[in-house]
Amino acid sequence: MEIEQFEINNKQIFICEEHHHVLKFWNQFRDEQPYLLTFDHHTDLHRAFQGFLNTVSYSGKQWKSQEEWDQQQSRLLAEMFGGHWNIINDLKHDEHIDAAIRAGIIKKALVYSHDSYHNKPDRVYCINGNENYNGQPVINNSQSYHLPSTIINSPDLERRLSLFDLWIPREEWINNYILDIDLDFFQTKESITPKDTAFFKALLQKAKGISIAKESKWIAVWACEYDADLTVKFLLETLLDLIKK
């Protein structure tokens, strides 16, 4: 498990390679019942242990019912958050948000992503949908940004993030949230170095803690598709500089 944890300006920073490993860090804030604001290219909203439990070869077992599947999921979550952190390796990189909500670590998740969550389950509300918000624990604000340079540029980010305000008052979460950033949110070097980062830096400063997933394989994909000079090293150093300022 490749992880680092350190402090910048009295704020805890956690860095890992695979996104689901942030759970160990988020668990440190359990007593504060924080909200989660996550910036990610993907939505990462699959059910906890979905990949593991749906593998037919798992102990040669076929689940008799959805209830049995749910019970096994609950058992795995209880064991993992009870201190058996090796079980985290049975999670996938897109199952950690559901795990955190089911375990009672975070109150709600505000997911700001490029991708949308198609065929969404009842537990997820997509702002670009037509249904009314019914208190779902996950709100997905998907923005198909065609200009990567705008994704954290202050006027653009503030306008896009304000869509969350239609469904959950900002004062409800703005003083009690973990900021989670997957580096694959940034597809080019320009995307993390826009003209105006004041609003993004304000979000960094107000967060109770910051988790960062490197997801190097996706940065390699973006380097091939969008920006040959893009590297994890550049993104991480630039992001940490923004946190320090």
C-alpha positions in Angstrom: 0.0 0.0 0.0 1.9 3.1 -1.3 0.8 6.0 1.0 2.1 9.2 2.6 0.6 11.4 5.2 2.1 14.7 6.4 1.0 18.2 7.4 1.0 21.5 5.5 -0.1 24.7 7.2 -1.7 22.6 10.1 -3.7 20.6 7.6 -3.3 16.8 7.1 -2.5 15.7 3.6 -2.7 12.1 2.5 -1.3 10.8 -0.8 -1.9 7.3 -2.2 -1.6 5.6 -5.6 -4.9 3.7 -5.8 -7.9 5.8 -4.9 -9.7 3.4 -2.5 -6.8 3.6 -0.1 -8.0 7.1 1.0 -10.5 5.3 3.3 -7.9 4.8 6.0 -7.4 8.6 6.0 -11.0 9.5 5.9 -11.7 7.2 8.8 -9.5 9.6 11.0 -12.3 12.2 10.7 -15.2 9.8 11.5 -16.1 11.6 14.8 -16.6 14.9 12.9 -19.0 13.4 10.4 -17.6 15.4 7.5 -19.0 15.9 4.1 -16.9 14.8 1.1 -16.1 17.1 -1.8 -14.3 15.1 -4.5 -12.8 16.2 -7.8 -12.3 13.3 -10.2 -12.5 12.5 -13.9 -14.6 9.4 -13.0 -17.6 9.2 -10.7 -16.2 6.3 -8.5 -19.6 5.4 -7.3 -19.9 1.6 -7.5 -21.1 -0.3 -4.5 -18.5 -1.3 -1.9 -16.9 -4.7 -2.7 -19.0 -5.0 -5.8 -16.2 -6.3 -7.9 -15.1 -8.8 -5.2 -18.5 -10.1 -4.3 -19.6 -10.4 -7.9 -16.7 -12.6 -8.8 -18.2 -16.0 -9.4 -15.0 -17.7 -8.4 -15.1 -16.2 -4.9 -14.8 -19.4 -2.8 -16.8 -21.1 -5.5 -19.9 -19.5 -4.0 -23.1 -18.3 -5.6 -25.1 -15.8 -3.6 -28.6 -17.1 -2.8 -30.1 -13.7 -2.7 -29.4 -9.9 -2.7 -29.9 -10.0 1.1 -27.1 -12.5 1.5 -24.9 -10.4 -0.7 -25.7 -7.3 1.4 -24.9 -9.1 4.6 -21.5 -10.2 3.3 -20.8 -6.6 2.2 -21.7 -5.4 5.7 -19.4 -8.0 7.3 -16.5 -6.9 5.1 -17.0 -3.3 5.9 -17.3 -3.9 9.6 -14.1 -6.0 9.6 -12.1 -3.5 7.5 -13.1 -0.4 9.6 -12.6 -2.5 12.7 -8.9 -2.5 12.0 -8.4 -5.3 9.4 -7.1 -2.9 6.8 -5.8 -5.7 4.6 -9.4 -6.1 3.4 -9.1 -2.8 1.6 -7.2 -4.7 -1.1 -10.5 -6.4 -2.0 -12.0 -3.0 -2.8 -11.6 -1.5 -6.3 -10.6 2.1 -7.0 -14.2 3.1 -7.7 -15.9 1.7 -4.6 -14.5 3.8 -1.7 -17.2 6.5 -1.6 -20.0 4.0 -1.1 -17.9 2.2 1.5 -17.4 5.5 3.4 -21.1 6.3 3.4 -22.2 2.8 4.4 -19.6 2.8 7.3 -20.9 6.2 8.5 -17.6 8.0 8.0 -19.0 10.8 5.8 -22.4 12.4 5.9 -22.8 13.1 2.2 -20.6 13.1 -0.9 -20.5 15.9 -3.4 -18.9 14.4 -6.6 -17.6 16.9 -9.1 -16.6 14.8 -12.2 -16.1 14.8 -15.9 -18.0 11.5 -16.3 -21.7 11.1 -15.4 -23.1 8.2 -13.6 -25.3 6.3 -16.1 -28.0 3.9 -14.9 -27.7 5.6 -11.5 -29.1 3.7 -8.5 -31.4 5.3 -6.0 -28.6 6.3 -3.7 -27.1 8.7 -6.3 -28.6 12.0 -7.4 -27.3 13.4 -10.7 -27.8 17.1 -11.1 -28.1 16.7 -14.9 -31.1 14.4 -14.4 -34.8 15.3 -14.4 -35.7 13.8 -11.0 -36.2 15.8 -7.8 -33.5 15.5 -5.1 -34.8 13.2 -2.3 -31.9 13.4 0.1 -29.7 10.9 -1.6 -26.3 10.6 0.2 -24.4 11.2 -3.1 -24.9 14.2 -5.4 -23.1 13.9 -8.8 -22.3 17.2 -10.6 -20.9 16.1 -13.9 -19.3 18.6 -16.2 -18.0 17.6 -19.6 -15.4 20.3 -19.8 -14.1 20.7 -23.4 -11.4 23.1 -22.4 -9.2 21.5 -19.7 -7.8 24.9 -18.8 -11.2 25.9 -17.3 -11.7 23.1 -14.8 -10.2 25.0 -11.8 -10.2 28.5 -13.2 -12.0 30.5 -10.6 -15.0 31.9 -12.6 -15.7 28.6 -14.3 -15.2 26.5 -11.2 -17.3 28.8 -9.0 -20.1 28.8 -11.6 -20.1 25.0 -12.0 -19.8 24.2 -8.3 -22.7 26.5 -7.5 -25.0 23.8 -9.0 -24.6 21.9 -5.8 -26.2 24.9 -4.0 -29.5 24.1 -5.8 -29.8 20.9 -3.8 -27.7 21.4 -0.6 -27.0 24.8 1.0 -23.3 25.6 0.9 -23.3 26.6 4.6 -24.3 23.0 5.4 -21.0 21.6 4.3 -18.5 24.3 3.6 -17.1 24.3 7.2 -16.9 20.5 7.6 -15.6 18.7 4.5 -12.7 16.6 3.3 -11.4 17.6 -0.1 -10.5 14.6 -2.2 -8.6 15.0 -5.5 -7.9 12.3 -8.1 -5.0 13.6 -10.2 -6.8 12.2 -13.3 -9.1 15.2 -12.9 -6.3 17.1 -14.7 -5.8 16.1 -18.3 -3.2 18.7 -19.2 -0.5 20.8 -17.5 -2.6 23.8 -18.3 -5.6 22.4 -16.5 -3.8 22.8 -13.1 -2.2 26.1 -13.9 -5.0 28.4 -15.0 -5.0 32.2 -14.8 -7.0 32.3 -11.6 -6.8 29.7 -8.9 -8.2 31.8 -6.0 -11.4 29.9 -5.6 -9.7 26.5 -5.8 -7.2 27.6 -3.2 -10.0 28.8 -0.9 -11.5 25.2 -1.1 -8.0 23.8 -0.3 -7.7 26.1 2.7 -11.1 25.5 4.2 -10.9 21.7 3.9 -10.4 19.7 7.2 -8.1 17.4 5.4 -7.0 16.7 1.8 -6.7 13.3 0.2 -4.9 12.9 -3.2 -5.0 9.8 -5.4 -2.2 9.6 -8.0 -3.8 7.0 -10.3 -0.6 7.0 -12.4 -2.1 4.8 -15.1 -4.7 7.4 -16.0 -2.1 10.2 -16.1 -0.2 8.0 -18.6 -3.3 7.8 -20.7 -3.9 11.5 -20.6 -0.2 12.1 -21.6 -0.8 10.0 -24.7 -4.1 11.6 -25.6 -3.9 15.2 -24.5 -0.5 16.4 -23.3 2.8 14.5 -23.8 4.5 16.6 -21.1 2.0 15.6 -18.4 3.4 13.6 -15.4 2.2 12.6 -12.0 5.3 14.4 -10.6 4.3 17.7 -12.2 0.7 17.5 -11.1 1.5 16.5 -7.5 4.2 19.2 -7.1 1.9 21.9 -8.5 -1.0 20.8 -6.3 1.1 20.8 -3.2 2.4 24.3 -4.1 -1.2 25.5 -4.3 -1.9 24.0 -0.9 1.1 25.7 0.6 0.3 29.2 -0.7 
